[in-house]
Amino acid sequence: MIKLFVGLGNPGPEYEDTRHNAGFWWIDAVARALGVNLVMERGYHGKMARVNVQGRTIWLLEPQTFMNLSGKSVAALARFYKIAPEEILVVHDELDLPPGQAKLKKGGGHAGHNGLRDIHAQLGSSDYWRLRLGVGHPGDKSQVVGWVLKKPPSEELAAIEEAVARSAIALPMMATGDMERATVQIHTSKPPREKPPRKENPGAGSDGAKQA
């Protein structure tokens, strides 16, 4: 089960609406839904809230260290409350997924993400969970830094916000350890479109055409 939910981003108004702050957006959405406010806790180098969900205590955290030092904040809180890496979920922007997609996974590499890189180093483990929020890729590796530090256009932003809202619904499932059900909720972008009813045409042979 997940006890610590971490959203990654950069502090300050100039970064607030940039792609790199998608993790902050997720924690903000969850905090609103739970009716709690995040408060700056200098001992944990971040904004945090402690809340009960279905009888379980969970922590919400937004490191205020800037992205490349995120692990300093995560490790400080995890050590104090004796939270194991496998009880931590880190929510972050993901270049390899298009806007609107979200994926849940446990463990793995950091894929060059500076926030994950520092969390790896500070926890001494990669066994934590990640919620990857797609922000798309600029198509050229050399443009990645500028891409994640820019605001997405309105259509992409709407898709990211939809993925945030959909995946936030899975928080109680993750808090109680039902990761399988949480995965289904997070990975399903939209309900499948119903096929139109097949028209009967007596006397006509099948032309092999597929229904849309």
Secondary structure, 3 states (H helix, E strand, C coil): CCCEEEECCCCCCCCCCCHHHHHHHHHHHHHHHHCCCCEEEHHHCEEEEEEEECCEEEEEEEECCCHHHHHHHHHHHHHHCCCCHHHEEEEEEECCCCCCCEEEEECCCCCCCHHHHHHHHHHCCCCCEEEEEECCCCCCHHHHHHHHCCCCCHHHHHHHHHHHHHHHCCHHHHHCCCHHHHHHHHHCCCCCCCCCCCCCCCCCCCCCCCCC
